[in-house]
């Protein structure tokens, strides 16, 4: 059985975030978020109905790989 802390960690990484949150995480503008997504510099967003979100886990992996 997994510990409660591990489950919370997994849920946090699988969270979907907005372009505003992506911009804040990466210290870039919203316009740059969309430009980078278009050219493949960041992970592709997920479309949910009329909303677009990014997987936090994808962005965290991208940050780790860039270090």
N, CA, C and O atoms as a Tripos MOL2 file, in Angstrom:
@<TRIPOS>MOLECULE
protein
  268   267    67     0     0
PROTEIN
NO_CHARGES

@<TRIPOS>ATOM
      1 N           0.8310   -1.1730    0.0000 N.3       1 UNK1
      2 CA          0.0000    0.0000    0.0000 C.3       1 UNK1
      3 C           0.8830    1.2460    0.0000 C.2       1 UNK1
      4 O           1.8430    1.3240    0.7670 O.2       1 UNK1
      5 N           0.5660    2.2270   -0.8590 N.am      2 UNK2
      6 CA          1.3500    3.4480   -0.9600 C.3       2 UNK2
      7 C           1.0500    4.3690    0.2060 C.2       2 UNK2
      8 O          -0.0590    4.3980    0.7380 O.2       2 UNK2
      9 N           2.0710    5.1190    0.5850 N.am      3 UNK3
     10 CA          1.8490    6.0810    1.6620 C.3       3 UNK3
     11 C           1.0620    7.2660    1.1350 C.2       3 UNK3
     12 O           1.0540    7.5430   -0.0640 O.2       3 UNK3
     13 N           0.4090    7.9500    2.0360 N.am      4 UNK4
     14 CA         -0.4050    9.1080    1.6880 C.3       4 UNK4
     15 C           0.4380   10.1850    1.0110 C.2       4 UNK4
     16 O          -0.0260   10.8220    0.0650 O.2       4 UNK4
     17 N           1.6610   10.3980    1.4760 N.am      5 UNK5
     18 CA          2.5490   11.4170    0.9150 C.3       5 UNK5
     19 C           2.8780   11.1100   -0.5460 C.2       5 UNK5
     20 O           2.9040   12.0220   -1.3730 O.2       5 UNK5
     21 N           3.1270    9.8520   -0.8750 N.am      6 UNK6
     22 CA          3.4250    9.4800   -2.2590 C.3       6 UNK6
     23 C           2.2390    9.7270   -3.1730 C.2       6 UNK6
     24 O           2.4160   10.1830   -4.3030 O.2       6 UNK6
     25 N           1.0460    9.4370   -2.7100 N.am      7 UNK7
     26 CA         -0.1590    9.6510   -3.5130 C.3       7 UNK7
     27 C          -0.3420   11.1440   -3.7830 C.2       7 UNK7
     28 O          -0.6660   11.5320   -4.9060 O.2       7 UNK7
     29 N          -0.1400   11.9820   -2.7700 N.am      8 UNK8
     30 CA         -0.2580   13.4270   -2.9610 C.3       8 UNK8
     31 C           0.7720   13.9210   -3.9670 C.2       8 UNK8
     32 O           0.4510   14.7660   -4.8020 O.2       8 UNK8
     33 N           1.9970   13.4170   -3.9080 N.am      9 UNK9
     34 CA          3.0510   13.8070   -4.8360 C.3       9 UNK9
     35 C           2.6650   13.4420   -6.2620 C.2       9 UNK9
     36 O           2.8160   14.2590   -7.1700 O.2       9 UNK9
     37 N           2.1760   12.2470   -6.4680 N.am     10 UNK10
     38 CA          1.7580   11.8070   -7.8010 C.3      10 UNK10
     39 C           0.6100   12.6690   -8.3040 C.2      10 UNK10
     40 O           0.6270   13.0990   -9.4580 O.2      10 UNK10
     41 N          -0.3770   12.9270   -7.4730 N.am     11 UNK11
     42 CA         -1.5030   13.7620   -7.8850 C.3      11 UNK11
     43 C          -1.0540   15.1570   -8.2680 C.2      11 UNK11
     44 O          -1.5680   15.7230   -9.2320 O.2      11 UNK11
     45 N          -0.1090   15.7240   -7.5390 N.am     12 UNK12
     46 CA          0.3900   17.0700   -7.8400 C.3      12 UNK12
     47 C           1.0870   17.0950   -9.1980 C.2      12 UNK12
     48 O           0.8970   18.0360   -9.9680 O.2      12 UNK12
     49 N           1.8870   16.0820   -9.5010 N.am     13 UNK13
     50 CA          2.5830   16.0540  -10.7850 C.3      13 UNK13
     51 C           1.6340   15.8300  -11.9510 C.2      13 UNK13
     52 O           1.9180   16.2810  -13.0610 O.2      13 UNK13
     53 N           0.5280   15.1550  -11.7350 N.am     14 UNK14
     54 CA         -0.4200   14.8890  -12.8020 C.3      14 UNK14
     55 C          -1.4340   16.0230  -12.9800 C.2      14 UNK14
     56 O          -2.3420   15.9380  -13.8070 O.2      14 UNK14
     57 N          -1.2630   17.0710  -12.1980 N.am     15 UNK15
     58 CA         -2.1790   18.2010  -12.2560 C.3      15 UNK15
     59 C          -2.0710   18.8970  -13.6080 C.2      15 UNK15
     60 O          -0.9860   18.9860  -14.1840 O.2      15 UNK15
     61 N          -3.1900   19.3860  -14.1070 N.am     16 UNK16
     62 CA         -3.2150   20.1540  -15.3430 C.3      16 UNK16
     63 C          -3.2100   21.6350  -14.9860 C.2      16 UNK16
     64 O          -3.9570   22.0740  -14.1120 O.2      16 UNK16
     65 N          -2.3570   22.4080  -15.6720 N.am     17 UNK17
     66 CA         -2.2390   23.8230  -15.3490 C.3      17 UNK17
     67 C          -2.5010   24.7000  -16.5780 C.2      17 UNK17
     68 O          -2.3700   24.2540  -17.7180 O.2      17 UNK17
     69 N          -2.8710   25.9400  -16.3190 N.am     18 UNK18
     70 CA         -3.2080   26.8980  -17.3760 C.3      18 UNK18
     71 C          -1.9560   27.5340  -17.9690 C.2      18 UNK18
     72 O          -0.8480   27.3750  -17.4560 O.2      18 UNK18
     73 N          -2.1660   28.2540  -19.0600 N.am     19 UNK19
     74 CA         -1.0480   28.9830  -19.6670 C.3      19 UNK19
     75 C          -0.4750   30.0340  -18.7150 C.2      19 UNK19
     76 O           0.7260   30.3030  -18.7340 O.2      19 UNK19
     77 N          -1.3280   30.6210  -17.8890 N.am     20 UNK20
     78 CA         -0.8610   31.5940  -16.8950 C.3      20 UNK20
     79 C           0.0760   30.9120  -15.9040 C.2      20 UNK20
     80 O           1.1240   31.4620  -15.5640 O.2      20 UNK20
     81 N          -0.2920   29.7200  -15.4390 N.am     21 UNK21
     82 CA          0.5340   28.9800  -14.4900 C.3      21 UNK21
     83 C           1.8350   28.5000  -15.1380 C.2      21 UNK21
     84 O           2.8870   28.4940  -14.4990 O.2      21 UNK21
     85 N           1.7560   28.0950  -16.4190 N.am     22 UNK22
     86 CA          2.9670   27.6820  -17.1370 C.3      22 UNK22
     87 C           3.9260   28.8610  -17.2460 C.2      22 UNK22
     88 O           5.1260   28.7210  -17.0130 O.2      22 UNK22
     89 N           3.3890   30.0130  -17.5980 N.am     23 UNK23
     90 CA          4.2160   31.2150  -17.7250 C.3      23 UNK23
     91 C           4.9050   31.5380  -16.4020 C.2      23 UNK23
     92 O           6.0910   31.8670  -16.3790 O.2      23 UNK23
     93 N           4.1700   31.4460  -15.3190 N.am     24 UNK24
     94 CA          4.7510   31.7260  -14.0080 C.3      24 UNK24
     95 C           5.8240   30.6960  -13.6600 C.2      24 UNK24
     96 O           6.8940   31.0600  -13.1700 O.2      24 UNK24
     97 N           5.5500   29.4190  -13.9060 N.am     25 UNK25
     98 CA          6.5010   28.3490  -13.6100 C.3      25 UNK25
     99 C           7.8110   28.5430  -14.3580 C.2      25 UNK25
    100 O           8.8850   28.3290  -13.7970 O.2      25 UNK25
    101 N           7.7290   28.9490  -15.6240 N.am     26 UNK26
    102 CA          8.9120   29.0740  -16.4730 C.3      26 UNK26
    103 C           9.4740   30.4970  -16.5260 C.2      26 UNK26
    104 O          10.4870   30.7480  -17.1790 O.2      26 UNK26
    105 N           8.8160   31.4130  -15.8420 N.am     27 UNK27
    106 CA          9.2250   32.8330  -15.8320 C.3      27 UNK27
    107 C           9.2820   33.4120  -17.2450 C.2      27 UNK27
    108 O          10.2530   34.0550  -17.6440 O.2      27 UNK27
    109 N           8.2060   33.1580  -17.9810 N.am     28 UNK28
    110 CA          8.0700   33.6810  -19.3380 C.3      28 UNK28
    111 C           6.6760   34.2830  -19.4700 C.2      28 UNK28
    112 O           5.8460   34.1410  -18.5720 O.2      28 UNK28
    113 N           6.4240   34.9460  -20.5780 N.am     29 UNK29
    114 CA          5.0980   35.5260  -20.8170 C.3      29 UNK29
    115 C           4.1370   34.4630  -21.3480 C.2      29 UNK29
    116 O           4.5540   33.4040  -21.8180 O.2      29 UNK29
    117 N           2.8520   34.7680  -21.2620 N.am     30 UNK30
    118 CA          1.8530   33.8520  -21.8320 C.3      30 UNK30
    119 C           2.0630   33.7000  -23.3310 C.2      30 UNK30
    120 O           1.9030   32.6080  -23.8750 O.2      30 UNK30
    121 N           2.4180   34.7830  -23.9940 N.am     31 UNK31
    122 CA          2.6620   34.7290  -25.4330 C.3      31 UNK31
    123 C           3.7990   33.7700  -25.7550 C.2      31 UNK31
    124 O           3.7360   33.0330  -26.7390 O.2      31 UNK31
    125 N           4.8380   33.7790  -24.9250 N.am     32 UNK32
    126 CA          5.9640   32.8710  -25.1280 C.3      32 UNK32
    127 C           5.5480   31.4290  -24.8860 C.2      32 UNK32
    128 O           6.0210   30.5290  -25.5800 O.2      32 UNK32
    129 N           4.6800   31.1940  -23.9230 N.am     33 UNK33
    130 CA          4.1570   29.8310  -23.6960 C.3      33 UNK33
    131 C           3.5510   29.3040  -24.9820 C.2      33 UNK33
    132 O           3.8750   28.1970  -25.4120 O.2      33 UNK33
    133 N           2.6830   30.0750  -25.5960 N.am     34 UNK34
    134 CA          2.0040   29.6340  -26.8250 C.3      34 UNK34
    135 C           2.9810   29.5000  -27.9820 C.2      34 UNK34
    136 O           2.8810   28.5640  -28.7760 O.2      34 UNK34
    137 N           3.9230   30.4270  -28.0840 N.am     35 UNK35
    138 CA          4.9180   30.3520  -29.1530 C.3      35 UNK35
    139 C           5.7740   29.0990  -29.0020 C.2      35 UNK35
    140 O           6.0110   28.3860  -29.9770 O.2      35 UNK35
    141 N           6.2410   28.8250  -27.7680 N.am     36 UNK36
    142 CA          7.0540   27.6300  -27.5230 C.3      36 UNK36
    143 C           6.2600   26.3550  -27.7740 C.2      36 UNK36
    144 O           6.7970   25.3870  -28.3130 O.2      36 UNK36
    145 N           4.9860   26.3440  -27.3890 N.am     37 UNK37
    146 CA          4.1540   25.1580  -27.6310 C.3      37 UNK37
    147 C           4.0080   24.9140  -29.1330 C.2      37 UNK37
    148 O           4.0400   23.7720  -29.5920 O.2      37 UNK37
    149 N           3.8500   25.9840  -29.8800 N.am     38 UNK38
    150 CA          3.6700   25.8670  -31.3410 C.3      38 UNK38
    151 C           4.9040   25.2830  -32.0240 C.2      38 UNK38
    152 O           4.7840   24.5170  -32.9800 O.2      38 UNK38
    153 N           6.1020   25.6500  -31.5280 N.am     39 UNK39
    154 CA          7.3310   25.1630  -32.1670 C.3      39 UNK39
    155 C           7.8750   23.9030  -31.5060 C.2      39 UNK39
    156 O           8.9070   23.3790  -31.9260 O.2      39 UNK39
    157 N           7.1820   23.4070  -30.4640 N.am     40 UNK40
    158 CA          7.5900   22.1630  -29.8200 C.3      40 UNK40
    159 C           8.6700   22.3150  -28.7650 C.2      40 UNK40
    160 O           9.2790   21.3230  -28.3650 O.2      40 UNK40
    161 N           8.9220   23.5270  -28.3070 N.am     41 UNK41
    162 CA          9.9440   23.7360  -27.2760 C.3      41 UNK41
    163 C           9.4720   23.2860  -25.9010 C.2      41 UNK41
    164 O          10.2830   22.9230  -25.0480 O.2      41 UNK41
    165 N           8.1600   23.3100  -25.6860 N.am     42 UNK42
    166 CA          7.5720   22.7480  -24.4650 C.3      42 UNK42
    167 C           6.5510   21.6990  -24.8680 C.2      42 UNK42
    168 O           6.1490   21.6150  -26.0290 O.2      42 UNK42
    169 N           6.1460   20.9170  -23.9100 N.am     43 UNK43
    170 CA          5.1860   19.8430  -24.1540 C.3      43 UNK43
    171 C           3.8980   20.3860  -24.7720 C.2      43 UNK43
    172 O           3.4960   21.5190  -24.5110 O.2      43 UNK43
    173 N           3.2780   19.5730  -25.5740 N.am     44 UNK44
    174 CA          2.0050   19.9560  -26.1680 C.3      44 UNK44
    175 C           0.9260   20.0200  -25.0980 C.2      44 UNK44
    176 O           0.9160   19.2060  -24.1750 O.2      44 UNK44
    177 N           0.0270   20.9750  -25.2160 N.am     45 UNK45
    178 CA         -1.0580   21.0630  -24.2430 C.3      45 UNK45
    179 C          -2.1220   20.0010  -24.4910 C.2      45 UNK45
    180 O          -2.1630   19.3630  -25.5430 O.2      45 UNK45
    181 N          -2.9720   19.8360  -23.4980 N.am     46 UNK46
    182 CA         -4.0990   18.9150  -23.5680 C.3      46 UNK46
    183 C          -5.3540   19.7500  -23.7630 C.2      46 UNK46
    184 O          -5.5650   20.7280  -23.0450 O.2      46 UNK46
    185 N          -6.1790   19.3820  -24.7140 N.am     47 UNK47
    186 CA         -7.4310   20.0940  -24.9570 C.3      47 UNK47
    187 C          -8.5590   19.3790  -24.2210 C.2      47 UNK47
    188 O          -8.7500   18.1730  -24.3790 O.2      47 UNK47
    189 N          -9.2980   20.1260  -23.4230 N.am     48 UNK48
    190 CA        -10.4390   19.5950  -22.6690 C.3      48 UNK48
    191 C         -11.6430   20.4750  -22.9550 C.2      48 UNK48
    192 O         -11.7990   21.5430  -22.3630 O.2      48 UNK48
    193 N         -12.4920   20.0180  -23.8660 N.am     49 UNK49
    194 CA        -13.6180   20.8550  -24.2540 C.3      49 UNK49
    195 C         -13.0970   22.1470  -24.8510 C.2      49 UNK49
    196 O         -12.3580   22.1220  -25.8350 O.2      49 UNK49
    197 N         -13.4760   23.2840  -24.2660 N.am     50 UNK50
    198 CA        -13.0030   24.5690  -24.7430 C.3      50 UNK50
    199 C         -11.7700   25.0720  -24.0120 C.2      50 UNK50
    200 O         -11.3710   26.2210  -24.2030 O.2      50 UNK50
    201 N         -11.1560   24.2360  -23.1790 N.am     51 UNK51
    202 CA         -9.9970   24.6490  -22.3860 C.3      51 UNK51
    203 C          -8.7250   23.9730  -22.8710 C.2      51 UNK51
    204 O          -8.7600   22.8880  -23.4530 O.2      51 UNK51
    205 N          -7.6180   24.6240  -22.6230 N.am     52 UNK52
    206 CA         -6.3110   24.0690  -22.9410 C.3      52 UNK52
    207 C          -5.4800   24.0900  -21.6720 C.2      52 UNK52
    208 O          -5.3990   25.1100  -20.9870 O.2      52 UNK52
    209 N          -4.8680   22.9680  -21.3650 N.am     53 UNK53
    210 CA         -4.0570   22.8430  -20.1520 C.3      53 UNK53
    211 C          -2.7910   22.0660  -20.4720 C.2      53 UNK53
    212 O          -2.7160   21.3430  -21.4660 O.2      53 UNK53
    213 N          -1.7880   22.2330  -19.6000 N.am     54 UNK54
    214 CA         -0.5270   21.4940  -19.7070 C.3      54 UNK54
    215 C          -0.3970   20.5710  -18.5150 C.2      54 UNK54
    216 O          -0.8130   20.9110  -17.4080 O.2      54 UNK54
    217 N           0.1860   19.3960  -18.7420 N.am     55 UNK55
    218 CA          0.4610   18.4730  -17.6420 C.3      55 UNK55
    219 C           1.6820   18.9790  -16.8870 C.2      55 UNK55
    220 O           2.7480   19.1670  -17.4720 O.2      55 UNK55
    221 N           1.5230   19.1970  -15.5980 N.am     56 UNK56
    222 CA          2.6330   19.6510  -14.7700 C.3      56 UNK56
    223 C           3.7860   18.6540  -14.8370 C.2      56 UNK56
    224 O           4.9510   19.0510  -14.8440 O.2      56 UNK56
    225 N           3.4690   17.3730  -14.8860 N.am     57 UNK57
    226 CA          4.5240   16.3480  -14.9400 C.3      57 UNK57
    227 C           5.3810   16.4950  -16.1950 C.2      57 UNK57
    228 O           6.5940   16.2940  -16.1310 O.2      57 UNK57
    229 N           4.7820   16.8390  -17.3300 N.am     58 UNK58
    230 CA          5.5450   17.0450  -18.5680 C.3      58 UNK58
    231 C           6.4980   18.2300  -18.4300 C.2      58 UNK58
    232 O           7.6490   18.1740  -18.8630 O.2      58 UNK58
    233 N           5.9980   19.2970  -17.8240 N.am     59 UNK59
    234 CA          6.8160   20.4930  -17.6600 C.3      59 UNK59
    235 C           7.9400   20.2680  -16.6540 C.2      59 UNK59
    236 O           9.0590   20.7410  -16.8530 O.2      59 UNK59
    237 N           7.6440   19.5460  -15.5740 N.am     60 UNK60
    238 CA          8.6680   19.2310  -14.5800 C.3      60 UNK60
    239 C           9.7810   18.3870  -15.2110 C.2      60 UNK60
    240 O          10.9600   18.6080  -14.9360 O.2      60 UNK60
    241 N           9.4110   17.4350  -16.0460 N.am     61 UNK61
    242 CA         10.3910   16.5840  -16.7360 C.3      61 UNK61
    243 C          11.2580   17.4390  -17.6740 C.2      61 UNK61
    244 O          12.4730   17.2560  -17.7400 O.2      61 UNK61
    245 N          10.6280   18.3630  -18.3900 N.am     62 UNK62
    246 CA         11.3500   19.2460  -19.2980 C.3      62 UNK62
    247 C          12.3660   20.0950  -18.5310 C.2      62 UNK62
    248 O          13.4900   20.2890  -18.9930 O.2      62 UNK62
    249 N          11.9740   20.5950  -17.3740 N.am     63 UNK63
    250 CA         12.8780   21.4130  -16.5460 C.3      63 UNK63
    251 C          14.0470   20.5720  -16.0630 C.2      63 UNK63
    252 O          15.1940   21.0170  -16.1140 O.2      63 UNK63
    253 N          13.7650   19.3510  -15.5900 N.am     64 UNK64
    254 CA         14.8390   18.4600  -15.1020 C.3      64 UNK64
    255 C          15.8400   18.1430  -16.2230 C.2      64 UNK64
    256 O          17.0510   18.1390  -16.0010 O.2      64 UNK64
    257 N          15.3230   17.8810  -17.4160 N.am     65 UNK65
    258 CA         16.1970   17.5170  -18.5380 C.3      65 UNK65
    259 C          17.0430   18.6950  -19.0150 C.2      65 UNK65
    260 O          18.1080   18.4990  -19.6000 O.2      65 UNK65
    261 N          16.5760   19.9030  -18.7710 N.am     66 UNK66
    262 CA         17.3060   21.0970  -19.2030 C.3      66 UNK66
    263 C          18.4330   21.4590  -18.2390 C.2      66 UNK66
    264 O          19.3270   22.2280  -18.5930 O.2      66 UNK66
    265 N          18.3980   20.9210  -17.0420 N.am     67 UNK67
    266 CA         19.4290   21.2660  -16.0280 C.3      67 UNK67
    267 C          20.7380   20.5880  -16.2940 C.2      67 UNK67
    268 O          21.6940   20.7730  -15.5410 O.2      67 UNK67
@<TRIPOS>BOND
     1     1     2 1
     2     2     3 1
     3     3     4 2
     4     3     5 am
     5     5     6 1
     6     6     7 1
     7     7     8 2
     8     7     9 am
     9     9    10 1
    10    10    11 1
    11    11    12 2
    12    11    13 am
    13    13    14 1
    14    14    15 1
    15    15    16 2
    16    15    17 am
    17    17    18 1
    18    18    19 1
    19    19    20 2
    20    19    21 am
    21    21    22 1
    22    22    23 1
    23    23    24 2
    24    23    25 am
    25    25    26 1
    26    26    27 1
    27    27    28 2
    28    27    29 am
    29    29    30 1
    30    30    31 1
    31    31    32 2
    32    31    33 am
    33    33    34 1
    34    34    35 1
    35    35    36 2
    36    35    37 am
    37    37    38 1
    38    38    39 1
    39    39    40 2
    40    39    41 am
    41    41    42 1
    42    42    43 1
    43    43    44 2
    44    43    45 am
    45    45    46 1
    46    46    47 1
    47    47    48 2
    48    47    49 am
    49    49    50 1
    50    50    51 1
    51    51    52 2
    52    51    53 am
    53    53    54 1
    54    54    55 1
    55    55    56 2
    56    55    57 am
    57    57    58 1
    58    58    59 1
    59    59    60 2
    60    59    61 am
    61    61    62 1
    62    62    63 1
    63    63    64 2
    64    63    65 am
    65    65    66 1
    66    66    67 1
    67    67    68 2
    68    67    69 am
    69    69    70 1
    70    70    71 1
    71    71    72 2
    72    71    73 am
    73    73    74 1
    74    74    75 1
    75    75    76 2
    76    75    77 am
    77    77    78 1
    78    78    79 1
    79    79    80 2
    80    79    81 am
    81    81    82 1
    82    82    83 1
    83    83    84 2
    84    83    85 am
    85    85    86 1
    86    86    87 1
    87    87    88 2
    88    87    89 am
    89    89    90 1
    90    90    91 1
    91    91    92 2
    92    91    93 am
    93    93    94 1
    94    94    95 1
    95    95    96 2
    96    95    97 am
    97    97    98 1
    98    98    99 1
    99    99   100 2
   100    99   101 am
   101   101   102 1
   102   102   103 1
   103   103   104 2
   104   103   105 am
   105   105   106 1
   106   106   107 1
   107   107   108 2
   108   107   109 am
   109   109   110 1
   110   110   111 1
   111   111   112 2
   112   111   113 am
   113   113   114 1
   114   114   115 1
   115   115   116 2
   116   115   117 am
   117   117   118 1
   118   118   119 1
   119   119   120 2
   120   119   121 am
   121   121   122 1
   122   122   123 1
   123   123   124 2
   124   123   125 am
   125   125   126 1
   126   126   127 1
   127   127   128 2
   128   127   129 am
   129   129   130 1
   130   130   131 1
   131   131   132 2
   132   131   133 am
   133   133   134 1
   134   134   135 1
   135   135   136 2
   136   135   137 am
   137   137   138 1
   138   138   139 1
   139   139   140 2
   140   139   141 am
   141   141   142 1
   142   142   143 1
   143   143   144 2
   144   143   145 am
   145   145   146 1
   146   146   147 1
   147   147   148 2
   148   147   149 am
   149   149   150 1
   150   150   151 1
   151   151   152 2
   152   151   153 am
   153   153   154 1
   154   154   155 1
   155   155   156 2
   156   155   157 am
   157   157   158 1
   158   158   159 1
   159   159   160 2
   160   159   161 am
   161   161   162 1
   162   162   163 1
   163   163   164 2
   164   163   165 am
   165   165   166 1
   166   166   167 1
   167   167   168 2
   168   167   169 am
   169   169   170 1
   170   170   171 1
   171   171   172 2
   172   171   173 am
   173   173   174 1
   174   174   175 1
   175   175   176 2
   176   175   177 am
   177   177   178 1
   178   178   179 1
   179   179   180 2
   180   179   181 am
   181   181   182 1
   182   182   183 1
   183   183   184 2
   184   183   185 am
   185   185   186 1
   186   186   187 1
   187   187   188 2
   188   187   189 am
   189   189   190 1
   190   190   191 1
   191   191   192 2
   192   191   193 am
   193   193   194 1
   194   194   195 1
   195   195   196 2
   196   195   197 am
   197   197   198 1
   198   198   199 1
   199   199   200 2
   200   199   201 am
   201   201   202 1
   202   202   203 1
   203   203   204 2
   204   203   205 am
   205   205   206 1
   206   206   207 1
   207   207   208 2
   208   207   209 am
   209   209   210 1
   210   210   211 1
   211   211   212 2
   212   211   213 am
   213   213   214 1
   214   214   215 1
   215   215   216 2
   216   215   217 am
   217   217   218 1
   218   218   219 1
   219   219   220 2
   220   219   221 am
   221   221   222 1
   222   222   223 1
   223   223   224 2
   224   223   225 am
   225   225   226 1
   226   226   227 1
   227   227   228 2
   228   227   229 am
   229   229   230 1
   230   230   231 1
   231   231   232 2
   232   231   233 am
   233   233   234 1
   234   234   235 1
   235   235   236 2
   236   235   237 am
   237   237   238 1
   238   238   239 1
   239   239   240 2
   240   239   241 am
   241   241   242 1
   242   242   243 1
   243   243   244 2
   244   243   245 am
   245   245   246 1
   246   246   247 1
   247   247   248 2
   248   247   249 am
   249   249   250 1
   250   250   251 1
   251   251   252 2
   252   251   253 am
   253   253   254 1
   254   254   255 1
   255   255   256 2
   256   255   257 am
   257   257   258 1
   258   258   259 1
   259   259   260 2
   260   259   261 am
   261   261   262 1
   262   262   263 1
   263   263   264 2
   264   263   265 am
   265   265   266 1
   266   266   267 1
   267   267   268 2
@<TRIPOS>SUBSTRUCTURE
     1 UNK1         2 RESIDUE 1 A UNK
     2 UNK2         6 RESIDUE 1 A UNK
     3 UNK3        10 RESIDUE 1 A UNK
     4 UNK4        14 RESIDUE 1 A UNK
     5 UNK5        18 RESIDUE 1 A UNK
     6 UNK6        22 RESIDUE 1 A UNK
     7 UNK7        26 RESIDUE 1 A UNK
     8 UNK8        30 RESIDUE 1 A UNK
     9 UNK9        34 RESIDUE 1 A UNK
    10 UNK10       38 RESIDUE 1 A UNK
    11 UNK11       42 RESIDUE 1 A UNK
    12 UNK12       46 RESIDUE 1 A UNK
    13 UNK13       50 RESIDUE 1 A UNK
    14 UNK14       54 RESIDUE 1 A UNK
    15 UNK15       58 RESIDUE 1 A UNK
    16 UNK16       62 RESIDUE 1 A UNK
    17 UNK17       66 RESIDUE 1 A UNK
    18 UNK18       70 RESIDUE 1 A UNK
    19 UNK19       74 RESIDUE 1 A UNK
    20 UNK20       78 RESIDUE 1 A UNK
    21 UNK21       82 RESIDUE 1 A UNK
    22 UNK22       86 RESIDUE 1 A UNK
    23 UNK23       90 RESIDUE 1 A UNK
    24 UNK24       94 RESIDUE 1 A UNK
    25 UNK25       98 RESIDUE 1 A UNK
    26 UNK26      102 RESIDUE 1 A UNK
    27 UNK27      106 RESIDUE 1 A UNK
    28 UNK28      110 RESIDUE 1 A UNK
    29 UNK29      114 RESIDUE 1 A UNK
    30 UNK30      118 RESIDUE 1 A UNK
    31 UNK31      122 RESIDUE 1 A UNK
    32 UNK32      126 RESIDUE 1 A UNK
    33 UNK33      130 RESIDUE 1 A UNK
    34 UNK34      134 RESIDUE 1 A UNK
    35 UNK35      138 RESIDUE 1 A UNK
    36 UNK36      142 RESIDUE 1 A UNK
    37 UNK37      146 RESIDUE 1 A UNK
    38 UNK38      150 RESIDUE 1 A UNK
    39 UNK39      154 RESIDUE 1 A UNK
    40 UNK40      158 RESIDUE 1 A UNK
    41 UNK41      162 RESIDUE 1 A UNK
    42 UNK42      166 RESIDUE 1 A UNK
    43 UNK43      170 RESIDUE 1 A UNK
    44 UNK44      174 RESIDUE 1 A UNK
    45 UNK45      178 RESIDUE 1 A UNK
    46 UNK46      182 RESIDUE 1 A UNK
    47 UNK47      186 RESIDUE 1 A UNK
    48 UNK48      190 RESIDUE 1 A UNK
    49 UNK49      194 RESIDUE 1 A UNK
    50 UNK50      198 RESIDUE 1 A UNK
    51 UNK51      202 RESIDUE 1 A UNK
    52 UNK52      206 RESIDUE 1 A UNK
    53 UNK53      210 RESIDUE 1 A UNK
    54 UNK54      214 RESIDUE 1 A UNK
    55 UNK55      218 RESIDUE 1 A UNK
    56 UNK56      222 RESIDUE 1 A UNK
    57 UNK57      226 RESIDUE 1 A UNK
    58 UNK58      230 RESIDUE 1 A UNK
    59 UNK59      234 RESIDUE 1 A UNK
    60 UNK60      238 RESIDUE 1 A UNK
    61 UNK61      242 RESIDUE 1 A UNK
    62 UNK62      246 RESIDUE 1 A UNK
    63 UNK63      250 RESIDUE 1 A UNK
    64 UNK64      254 RESIDUE 1 A UNK
    65 UNK65      258 RESIDUE 1 A UNK
    66 UNK66      262 RESIDUE 1 A UNK
    67 UNK67      266 RESIDUE 1 A UNK
